[in-house]
Amino acid sequence: MTELGLLGPANTYHDIARKRYLPNVSPTFFKNFDEVFTALKEGRVNRALIAIKNSTSGFVSNNFERIKSGGFKIVQEFELPVHLCLGSMHPNSLDTIKKIYSHPMAIKETQRFFRKYSHITFISSTSTAGAIDELKNNRDPHGAVISSKEALEGNALLMISENIEDEPNNSTTFTLIEK
């Protein structure tokens, strides 16, 4: 059994929170929140780290309700500053990008930044770091991702713009939960 389950892959904001607040805990990454909650319920992980609320865009999925209705116990809460970046596999600019992949919360948290770029289509992903996999799989020369600086650097993507979140004090509350 693994000590901690969280939304993956590596370098999601869940993983960044784990590295900052639970650095000595080994994680198992899951593709979506359903898998994390199921693993915790079935005892395949001892605890889970779950985002419940963003200071800018509100509740993350229905995670808080799932914690309550699932009978899970909140052990601890962590507040993580969230700074979003735009990156690409190719040397692009905001004018040459046609598609941006990211988690719906990150897309929502950058709406004002992208308001003047109506030519861009947004593609929802299961996580900000998972969006990088989608971008790579699609090999889109005019594609980009909204993700963390850590995820962009860890995947050797080119940085187009940093701190693109609409609110400079943007943060997400993560809960450490157990059965």
N, C-alpha and C positions, 0 to 999 in steps of 0.2 A: 504494500500500500504506500502511496506517495503522500507526503506531508501536506501538499497544497495544490489545489486545482485552480486554474485561471484561464481567461480568454487568451488565446494565442493567435499567431505564433510569437516567437521571441520578439521583444521590442515593441509590443503593444503598450498602451499606457498602463494596462494591468501589470505587465512585466516591469515597466519602469517603476511603478508604485512598489512592487515586490522588492526590487533591487534597492530602493531607497529605504523602505520601512521594515522589510523582512529579509535582509541580505543573506542570512545563513540558512534560509529555507529553500529546499529543492522543489521546483514546480513540475507539474504536468500540465501541458497546454491542451486546450480543447478548442474546437472550431467555432462553437457558439455557446451562448448562455445555457441553452437546454442541456447540452452535454455536461457542463460544469455542475449544474444542479442535480442531474441524474447521478453523476459520479459520487457526489457528496451523499446523496440519499442512499445509494447502494453501498456506501462504505469503501469505495475505491480510492477516495482521498479523505484525509482527516479533517481538512478545513478548505475553505475556498475564499478567494479574494474577488469581490464583486463590486463593480461601479454601481452606485445607486442614484447619484445626482450630480449634474453639472451646474455650476454657478450661473452660466449664461443660458443654456438651453433646457434646463429642467431635469426631470427624472429620466434615467437611462432605462429604456424599455419599460418593463413592468417588474424590474428586479426587486424593488423594495416590497412590493406586494407578494412576490414569490417567496421572499425570505419569511415574511409573516405567515402566509398561508401554508408554507411547507414545514412550519414548526422549527425552523432553523434559529439558532441563537447567535446574536451579534456579539462578538468577543471584543472587537476594537474597531475604531474608525480612523481613517487617514485622509488628509486633505492634500491633494497633489496639484501643484500649479501645472496648467496645461498650455504649452506654447506650440502652436501648429506651424508646420513648414510645408512648402510646396516643392516637390522634387520630380525629376524625370530621368529616364534612361538616356535621353538625347539632349543636346544643347538646345533647349526651347526657351521661349519667352512667353509672357502672358498673352501676347498677340498670336503666337503660333500654336498654342495648346488648343486642342479641340475637345478632349475628354479628360475628366478628372475622376479618379477612383478614390473612394474613402468610405469610412463609417458614416452613417447618416448624422450622428451627433457632430462630427467634425465639419461636415458640409453645412450643417445648420449654424455652427459657431463661426463660420467665415462668410456668411451671406453678404454682409456689407462690403467686405473686401472685394468680392467677385461681382458686385452689382454692375459695374461698368463693362464687364466682359460677357455680354449676352450670347456670344458665339460658342461658349463653352457648355458642354453637356456633362452633367454629373451622374456618376454610376455608383450606386450604393454597394458597399462591401460589408462583410461580417466584422471587420476590425480595420483600424488604420494600417496596421502592419500587414494584414492579409491583403489589403488593396495593392500592396507592392507585388505580391505574387500574381494577382490578376493582371496588373500592368505588364509584368514580365511574360506571363503566359500569352497575352494578346499581342505582344511585340509591337505595340502601338507607337509609331515614331512621333506622333503628336499628342501622346497621352502623358498624364502626370498623376501624382498622388498627393493627397493631404495626409501628412503623417508627422511623427516625431522626428526631431533631428537625429536621434539615436537610430531609428529605423532606417532613415535615408542613408546615414553613414554606414550602418551595418550591411546594407545592400549595395553599396558603391553607386548610389544614385547621385545625380547632379542637383545641387541646391539651386532653386530658382528664386525663392523668397522665404525669409524667416519671419516668425511672429506675425502671422497673417490672421490670427484670431481677432474677432471684432472687439472683444473686451480684453484689455491688457492684464487684468487681474483674474482671468479665466482659471477656474480650478474644478477638479472633480473629487467628489467624496467617494472613497472606497471603504467597504466594510469587510472585515475578516469574520467569516461565519463558520459555525460548526453545527453538526447534527444534534 
